[in-house]
Amino acid sequence: MKISDIQRYDSEKMYEAYEKWPEIAQENYKKDLSKLQFRNIEHIVFAGVGGSGTIGDVMSSILSKTNIHVNVVKGYLLPKTVGRNTLVVTTSVSGNSKEALSILQNARKSEGKFVAFSSGGKMKKFSTKNNISYIEIPEIHSPRASFSCYLYSMLNALEDMIPVKKTDVNESISQLIDTKKKISSTNLTHSNPALSLAKWISELPIIYYPWGLHSAAIRFKNSLQENAKTHTFAEDVIESSHNAIVAWEKRSKIKPVLIIGKDDYAKTKQRWKVLKEFFELNKIQYKEIHSSNGSILTKLVNLIYLLDYSSIYRAVLSKTDPTPVKPIEFIKSRI
């Protein structure tokens, strides 16, 4: 692959937005944003779909070992458990997602505290009219390419309310800088892990993941579907051992991708070993992608960076423009 190939098929230069992810993350984490000061929050609901939904998944993983109960809503309805100690975080990059707007409209009748993040749109108008806390964040190219901008802006604005260490945030950004050197379009060689993965998943990929890296795996599935326009499957490695593994009795063109954490739980490590043994005995080729060292935040954002970039390379290799999402536009025009 040459840079001219990327420029030819990536007509709206999505790859250039990804080149800036480390700088965007650093800029938005340090930006002078209003710090939200709601007190006695014991429950947080992250509401959003698509690229905005990924942020909720990542936040849920980051907070999984804290005393804060977290729900991620990718639909229209709030959990019945929302109360006076609940913070509802609604996110829509466009500001016009009907699902996020539906959740935000609950602010009129709910005891929970609400905040909205968007680049404007109907969410901004509704929040202003109804005196709801609102933080405007710009869109970078497209909702999915805006991930680093939105995640680090939210870590910034929610800093006083969520127990995420500044050292972990800074570590994740530092690692993003190192990851960029390996995966960006300035390194289109065999040493680029994102490009190598894109070349390998030439047919139907199935992504196996441990629960702690769920958000990165689901994001990769979504990015391959949106950018490379390819059917993709994702399976929890533990759950799949009780059902999906049986499907491998029949030969297929599906290519397994194993997303492995540097310090996965001991039982999960054992499961990986057994799964790989099964694949090898049955002559099923697979590809391993390992997380970086560091905090769960560092692991997730750097996996997402690598895997998202791989989906762009996969699009280019298949002579596909990663930006247009006409079927999504069709669905939105009908609802």
N, C-alpha and C positions, 0 to 999 in steps of 0.2 A: 504494500500500500504506500502511496505517495500523498503528500499534502494536497497535491492537485486533485487527487481522487476525492478527498474529503470536501474540498471546496466545490467540486463539481456536483456532488449529490446532496451535501448539506447546504441547501440553497439559502437558508436564513441564518447560517453560521451559529448553530447551536453549540458547536464545539468551542467557539470562542467564549461563550458564556461560562462553560465549564473550566476553561483555562484560568478564569478569574476567581474560582470558588475560594481558594485560601485567602486571597485579599478581601473578597466580599465578606467572608466570615469574620475576619479580624476587624474590618471597618464597622460592621454592624454590631459586634459585641462591645466595641468601645464607644459607639455613638451615644450622644447625650439624649437618651430616651426617657420619658416619664416612667418612674418606677412604680409599679402597682403596689398598693399598701393594704390590701384587704387582710383582716386579722382572723385568727383562729380557723384557718382553712385546713380541713381534714380530708377533703374529697375534691378531686379535680376531674372534670370532664373535658376532654379534648374532642371537639367536633369539627369535622371537615372531611372532604372526599378527595380522591385523586392525589395529586402532589401534596395538598394540604393535609390529607389523611395520613400521609407518611410521617408528618411531624408529630401527630398524636401517637403513632406507633412508637416512634423513637423516644418521645417523652415518657411514655408508659414504661418502656424498658429501663430508661435512666432512673425512674422513681420506684422501680419494682422492689427494691430492698429498703425502702423508707417506710415511715408510718403513714404516708399519704396514700389513701385509696384512690385508684385511677380507673376511669372508664374511657374508652375510645368509641366515639359514635360516628358511624359513617352512614348516616341516614337522617330521618326526619324527627325522631322522637327522643326525648331525654329519659334517662333511667328514673324510676320511681323513687330512688334513694336520694335524689337531689334535695338538699335542705339549706338551712341558713349557714352551714359551715362548708358549703360547696362553692367552688369557683368553676364556672363554665367558660372555657376558652374556645371561642368560635374563630375559625380561620378559613378564608377564601381569598386566594391571591387576586382573582378578578373582582371579588366583592359582590358577585352576582350568583353564586352557587345557590340553587334553590334549597338544597338540604341544609346548608349552614344558615341561610336566612330563616328557615323554619325553626331551627334550634334557637336562634337569637330572639325570635319573636316571643319565646317563652319568658323572656325577662319581664314582661308586663304582669305576669301572674305567678312567678316563681319566687321562693324565698332565697334562692341562690344568688350569688354575685356573678355578673357577666362582664366579659371583655371581648372585644372584636379586633381582629387583625386582618387587614386587607389593603389593597392598593387604591381603594376608593369604591366606586360602584354603589349599589343599593345598600350594602352593609354600612357604609359610611353615613349615608343619608338617614338610615333607620336609627343608628347609634346616636347621631347628633340630635335628632328629633326627640329621642326617648331618654336622653341623658345617660347613655351607656358608655362606659370607658372604651375608648377607641384609639388604636395606634395604627397609623398609616405607614405601610412599608411598600417600597416600589416593587414592581414586577421586573424580573430580570429575564428577558427573552420570552419565557413561557412559564406557566405555573410549576411544571416539574423542574425546570432549570433554576427556579427561584429558591430551591430548597435551602441552600446554605444561608442565603439572605434572611429568610424567614426564621429558620431555626435559631440562628445566633441573635437575631433581634429579639426573639421571644425569651431566650436565655437571659438576655440583657434586661428586658422589661420585667421579667418575673423573678429577677435575682433575689429579691428580699423575701420571696414566698416559697421558693423551692430549694431543697438542700443539695445544690450542685456546686461543687468546689470550683473556685476560680482556677485553681491549678489544673483541674481536669479539663476545663474549657480551653485554657491556654495550651495544654498538652495536645488536645485534639486539633487545634489550629496549626501548631508546629508540625504535627504529623501530616496534616493536609499538604503543607508545603513540600515535605519529602515525597509524599505520594504523587504529587503533581509532576515531579521530576521523572518519575518512572512511567507514568501513564499518558502524559500529554502528547499532543501531535508533534512536539519537537523531538520525540523519541520513537519514531516509527520503525523500530528494530525488533528482533526476536526477544530482546530483554524487556519489552513492554508487556506486563502481565495482562492488561486490559485488552490489548490487541491480540495476544495469544489466545485468550479465552474466546474472543469474538470469532477467530478463525476456527476454533475447535467446535463451537456450537453451531455447526452448519445445518443441522436439521432441527429436530424438536427437543429443546432442553427441558429437563426436569430438575428442579432445584431441591436438594435436601439440606435441611438446616436444623440446628438445635433451637429450643424455644427462646433462649436469650438473644439470638440473632434473627428472630422472626421478622423484625421490621426491615432489616437489610434484604432478606430473602424475598419478602413480598414486594418491596420496592423494585428489586431486580426483575421480578416477574412483570410488574407493571411497566417498567421501562422498556423491556424487550417487546412487550405488546404494543406500546405507543410508538417507540422509536423505530424498531426493526420490523414492526407489523408482523410478528411471528407468534404463533400459539406457544404458550409456555405454561408449565405446571410447577407447583411448589408443594413440598411435603415435609412435615415435621419428621425428623429422623426416628424419633421414638414411636410416634403413632403409626408411621408407615410400616414399621416392623410388624405390626399387628394386622395389616390389611394390604396396603398397596404393593408390598414386596412380592406378593404372589403373582402379580401381573407380569413379572419378569420371567415367568415360565414360558412365555411366548416371545419370540424374537421381534424386535421392532427397531425403528430408526431413532428412538428417543435417546438422548445423550444425558447421562447423569452429571450434575455439577454439585459437588459437596462443599458447602460453606462451613468451615470448621473454625471454632474459636481457639485462641492460643491457650486459654485456661478453661476449657469446657469442664463441666462436672465430671467426676470420675466415671460414673455410670454411662454418661454420654460418650466419653472416650472409648469405653469398652464397646459401645454400640457401633461407633465408627469402625472400629477394628473388625467387628463381625461382619458389618455391611460390606466393607472392602474385600474381606475374604470371600464373601458370597459372590461379589462381582467378578473377582479374579478366577474363582473356580468355574464360573459360567462364561468366562471370556467376554465379559461386558466391560468395555472401556469407560473410564470415568475421569473427571477432572477435579482436582482439589484446589480450592481457594481458601487461604488462611487469613484470619484477621491479624491486625497488628497487635502489638503489646499495648498495655495501658488500660485506662478506665473503659467502662462500657460505652461512654460517649465517644471516646477515641476510636474504639473498635467499630462502632456502627457508622459514624460519618465517613470514615476512611474506606470501609467496605462499600458503602453507597457510592462514594466518589469513583472508586475503581469499577464497580459493576455498572453504574450509569454510563461511564465513558465507554465501557465495553459494548453497551447497547447501541451507542452511536457508531462505533466501529462496525458492529454487526450490520447496521443499516447500510452503511457505505459499501461494505463487502457484497451486500445483496442488491446494490444499486437502488437503494431506497432513500427517499428524503425523510429524515427523522422528525421534522417539525409538524407537517399536516396531520390532523386527527379527524378526518371527515366523518367517520362513523359516530364519534362523540358529538360532533356538531349536529348530526342528524337526530340523535337522541334528544339533545337539548332543544332542538327546534320543535319537538313534539310534546314537551312537558311544560 
